[in-house]
Amino acid sequence: MEGEGPEARKLNLGAIGERRDTVQGLNASMDEGSKGMIAQVRVGTVILLVTGEAAPKVDMADTLITKFATTFSERAQEAQK
């Protein structure tokens, strides 16, 4: 996903799921100072897609997407046992 959006940069999700990819850049409005993040994680047969967007001058920590993706990933692992 890297390079797929305006001002895109890769984020580190850590070691969740079997495969993972995350990118951060401008949100869908493409307003200067806005922020959009998207993460996709594969856990067994489940593919999780987590997104977050913030308007200009609204702070959204990069760790927000990581926390959501980790929580959903852990739940998907439990459900598949």
C-alpha positions as CSV (number, residue, x, y, z in Angstrom):
1,M,0.0,0.0,0.0
2,E,3.0,2.3,0.4
3,G,2.8,5.2,-2.1
4,E,-0.9,4.7,-2.8
5,G,-2.1,8.0,-1.4
6,P,-1.2,11.6,-1.1
7,E,1.8,12.1,1.2
8,A,1.7,8.4,2.1
9,R,4.1,6.9,4.5
10,K,4.3,3.4,5.9
11,L,3.5,2.8,9.6
12,N,4.7,-0.1,11.8
13,L,1.9,-2.4,13.2
14,G,4.3,-4.7,15.0
15,A,3.9,-8.4,14.7
16,I,0.1,-8.8,14.6
17,G,-1.5,-11.3,12.3
18,E,0.3,-13.4,9.6
19,R,0.4,-10.4,7.2
20,R,0.0,-6.7,7.7
21,D,0.3,-3.4,5.9
22,T,-0.4,0.1,7.1
23,V,-0.1,3.5,5.5
24,Q,-0.8,7.1,6.6
25,G,-1.2,10.2,4.6
26,L,-3.8,12.9,3.8
27,N,-7.5,11.8,4.5
28,A,-10.1,11.5,1.7
29,S,-10.7,15.3,1.6
30,M,-7.0,15.8,0.8
31,D,-7.1,19.0,2.8
32,E,-3.6,20.1,3.9
33,G,-3.1,19.1,7.5
34,S,-5.7,16.3,7.4
35,K,-4.7,12.7,8.3
36,G,-5.9,9.4,7.1
37,M,-4.7,5.9,8.1
38,I,-5.6,2.5,6.8
39,A,-4.4,-0.9,8.1
40,Q,-5.0,-4.4,6.7
41,V,-4.2,-7.5,8.6
42,R,-4.7,-11.2,7.8
43,V,-5.3,-13.5,10.7
44,G,-5.9,-17.0,9.5
45,T,-8.9,-16.8,7.1
46,V,-9.9,-13.3,8.3
47,I,-8.9,-10.1,6.7
48,L,-9.3,-7.0,8.8
49,L,-9.5,-3.5,7.4
50,V,-9.1,-0.6,9.9
51,T,-9.3,3.0,8.9
52,G,-9.1,6.3,10.7
53,E,-9.4,9.9,9.5
54,A,-8.8,13.3,11.2
55,A,-9.6,16.8,9.9
56,P,-6.9,19.5,9.8
57,K,-5.8,20.6,13.3
58,V,-7.3,17.5,14.9
59,D,-4.7,15.3,16.5
60,M,-4.9,11.6,15.9
61,A,-2.0,9.5,17.1
62,D,-0.5,6.9,14.8
63,T,-0.9,4.3,17.6
64,L,-4.7,4.6,17.4
65,I,-4.9,2.4,14.3
66,T,-2.3,0.0,15.8
67,K,-4.5,-0.4,19.0
68,F,-7.6,-1.1,17.0
69,A,-5.9,-3.5,14.6
70,T,-4.3,-5.4,17.5
71,T,-7.6,-5.7,19.4
72,F,-9.5,-7.0,16.3
73,S,-6.6,-9.3,15.4
74,E,-6.6,-10.9,18.9
75,R,-10.3,-11.4,18.7
76,A,-10.1,-13.0,15.2
77,Q,-7.5,-15.4,16.6
78,E,-9.7,-16.3,19.5
79,A,-12.7,-16.8,17.2
80,Q,-10.8,-19.2,14.9
81,K,-9.7,-21.6,17.7
